[in-house]
Amino acid sequence: MSDLRIAMLSVHTCPLATLGGKETGGMNVYVRDLSRELARRGHRVDVYTRSQDSSVPRIDDGTRNQVFRKKPGFSHARGLGGGTRVIHLPAGPEHPYSKHLVYDHLPEFVEGVLAQAETDSIRYDVLHSHYWLSGVVARELHGCWDIPIVHMFHTLGKMKDAVAQRPEERETARRIAVETEIVRFADVLIAATPAEKEQLARLYTADSARIRVISPGVDTERFYPIPAAQAKERIGLCPDRRIILFVGRIEPLKGIDNLLQAMAQIIGGRPGLGEVLCVPIIGGDPDRIREDDEMVRLQELREELGIGDIVTFLGAKDQDTLQYYYSAAEMVVMPSDYESFGMVALEAMACGTPVIASDVGGLPFLVRHGRTGYRVPARDPAALAAKITQLLTDEGLRRRIGQRAACWAESYAWPRIADRIETVYADLVGHSDSPYG
């Protein structure tokens, strides 16, 4: 297809930010890797995001080897590479900021996009928005440019409400109302799994005919099996350590407390394992916590359960390091209450590592029970402990599942996923006034 100009909208989180922070995770990876793959195919992609650090250049095209100053809670990597720009626009304070407060600054963000496009004399062919805040921006830009909107929610407010443990974990009424509006005006909605398509139709009465099920992808040039001994040496772990790994944001719906309780049960039943087990928790920043932070609660629970010697909070890690943790691990555990897809599971499987995950959201679509890992009921530490123990004590089973997981992940390589996204763009542009139609 002809080269397109694509405006990728990721308002509240930058695809270049270090993963594992409060607002960084699978969506950052998705926007970054999809944009890179589209650029490799000759498309011109501009990723618009909110500026969170005034020292970061407004436009980052990845051509300069720069080192940027870090502010607390935010760090910035090199750009995405040729054909792709990351454009940081002021919209409220230029520091990490509550995404719910960002909503009030969206008019400033819209004006920034319009001004940049005018300065560059760019006419975009497609708007691809991510998360509900970006959907608001896409609607306003559509009113000025009259080009098609492709939208992906990544998580759904009503689904998060369904699993909220405390009132403060519930989403705002504003988010729910905006998501309901987006399903009405977006030309195409991208759902990560058939389960998400069903949720959009059932909870938001979305038109199923406008929903395309296209899963996220994985960078198989970055994530691939590495011998465990080599991986452990690279990250400084003793070769005899047996690693049960968690990777993700530190927040209640990730169910990390469930993993800690499961580990306490395992150690209680097999005290000798405590001498060789290691449970790294990758995500968040253990050195910068508030009194009400989930990190505090989890650290206190770790001590109450008597597993402080084996559970370590490592903070966020960049993906150049993550591949070694995945490959060093006996398994990766995702004890979440809700996952729209589960990018961590896909990365781990690409490294040949079995995954034990809660049977929720998009994880049943990704983790094939008994084939690429195991699924257990959410909030069931005993069931989780049983499956962890099964994989720990059966090396042959663990190896077979890991090999199948790596093969399964190949079908999610980004070139295959980008093919399908390109088809969506082509269908829309073909029915628009774009000169590329």
Secondary structure, DSSP 8 states (H G I E B T S, - for coil): ----EEEEE--SS-TTB-TTSTT-SHHHHHHHHHHHHHHHTT-EEEEEEE---TTS-SEE-S-S------BTTB-B-----TTEEEEEE--S-SS---HHHHGGGHHHHHHHHHHHHHHHT---SEEEEEHHHHHHHHHHHHHHH---EEEE-SS-HHHHHHH-SSGGGS--HHHHHHHHHHHHH-SEEEESSHHHHHHHHHHH---GGGEEE----B-TTTS----HHHHHHHHT--TT-EEEEEES--SGGG-HHHHHHHHHHHHHH-GGGGGTEEEEEEBS-TTS--TT-HHHHHHHHHHHTT-TTTEEEEE---HHHHHHHHHH-SEEEE--S--SS-HHHHHHHHTT--EEEES-TTHHHHS-BTTTEEEE-TT-HHHHHHHHHHHHH-HHHHHHHHHHHHHHHHTTBHHHHHHHHHHHHHHHHTTSS-TT-
